[in-house]
Amino acid sequence: MSQHYKNGQISPSDLMKDLAVVTNHLHIHSFPCVLESFLSGLCYFDDINLITYKKTFKPILIHPNITPEENPTLHAYLHNFYLLDPLFNAIQQGVSSGIHRLADLAPDSFEQTRYYQQCYQAFDLVDEINILISLNRSTTFAITLGRQKTVGSILRSELNNLKMVYPMIESLVQQFWLAQSQNYVDNVRKNSPLKQALTTFAKGALTDREQEVLGLLLKGHSSKSIADQLGISVGTIKVHRKNIHSRLNTNNQADIFTLFLKHLEGLEPLIA
């Protein structure tokens, strides 16, 4: 497949040829690889993941096909860290299909969260673009393109390239899923991890309001952001945070995150 991206310019003839190649692979297993090659002609990226998110299932990695040993961080993400991912939570909250920068989806204190420090930071990305495609009412297909710090942020011209071809990518992915979804969803275990994990974590030890505050803290929201979402004062949030630490016998957010991971491990036999 031709690599026609150069200084933000796209050759229309090359674009049509490449789209024809992608279309020819809709019904065969190499489609994700060919789609990756097509996208690399529009935007430079160091990392790509094709993942489906469904409300009652764990995420399914479509591409690349790697083992936990090859990428333990991605495996940890798919196993439980995804619950605190801003992208996952945005999808749960009904974010629209289209192209979204992770920086626009992340809460204001994202880089201070243990999820960022223990998982996301290991990907060494300075920028991340998410191409979101609705497959049905409950399932979203995400194409995540990551740029490492040594390269710098994705350029506006590259982002415009992706936006220009988005309708074509959307149609191709939807057709691919209709043709090949059974190859990926068979033997996937059903669960509802987010709702169960966050509603049962510290259940009985905290009040309902404190659990709300705790859930938002785990997702990376600051006291001000939580106050804005819940319609209460920052001072009240600080009182709730103090009570949470007292009731859970924790000193900081890192301690809370450690407890949450242990809680997830305990739930695994129930939600798997």
PyMOL commands that set and color helices and strands:
alter all, ss='L'
color gray80, all
select helices_A, chain A and resi 12-24+31-40+72-79+81-84+86-92+102-105+110-112+114-118+120-123+156-180+182-185+193-200+208-219+223-230+234-248+253-271
alter helices_A, ss='H'
color red, helices_A
select strands_A, chain A and resi 47-54+60-63+98-101+125-134+139-148
alter strands_A, ss='S'
color yellow, strands_A
deselect
rebuild
show_as cartoon
